[in-house]
Amino acid sequence: MANQRTDSTGGTVKVTLLKSPIGFDGKQGAVVRSLGLRRIRHSVELKDTTEIRGMIHKVRHLVSVE
């Protein structure tokens, strides 16, 4: 049985960096960079996959998702 919450529909998500990763664990800064975010208030559109959702979950206190 498929889980509706984790199944991707092929859409995109818009991720915006709201807070600097400086002062947090270095791995979180690496996740922010790998999402393609470069500076505060920078937004990127990413494919809605489980991998991207997991990365967003790791830095959910630094970003906003639309």
N, C-alpha and C positions, 0 to 999 in steps of 0.2 A: 504494500500500500504506500503510495507516495505521500510525502509530507508537503502540504501546500506552502508552508512557510519557507522551506529550504529549496523547493524547486524553482528554477529560474524560468522566466517566460521569454527570455531573449531581449528584454528591455535594457534600459540604461539607468544609472543612478548618478546624480550630481553630488559630488563631494566637495565641501569647502573647508579649508583650514581656518579655524577660528582662534586657536591658541598655539603658541610656540612650543615645540617639543623640547626646548632647552630646559634642563632641570628635571626631566623625566628620564627613565631608563633609555640607554642608547639604542636598544632594539626598537623602541617606539619611534625614534627619529628615523631609523632605517625603514620602518613600515610607511611612515609619512612620505619619505622620498620615493619609495617603490610605488606608492599610489600616484605619483606624478605631481605632488603638491610641493611648491617651491617657497612660497612666502605666505604670510597671513593674508586672508581674504582671497587667496587664489583658489579657483574652482576648476574642476575637471569632470568630464563626463566619462564614466567607465561602464563597461559591460556588466550587467547584473549576473554575476556568477557566485557560486558558493565560496570560491577562493577570495574574491574581492570582499564579500560580506564578512568573511572571517578576519580579513585585514582591517576592515572598518571597525569591527567589534573590538579589536585590540587597542585602537586609538579613539574610541568613541567619545572620550572626554576632551579631545582636541579638535574634532571635526563636527560638521553638521551634514546631514544627508537629506536630499530632496528626491 
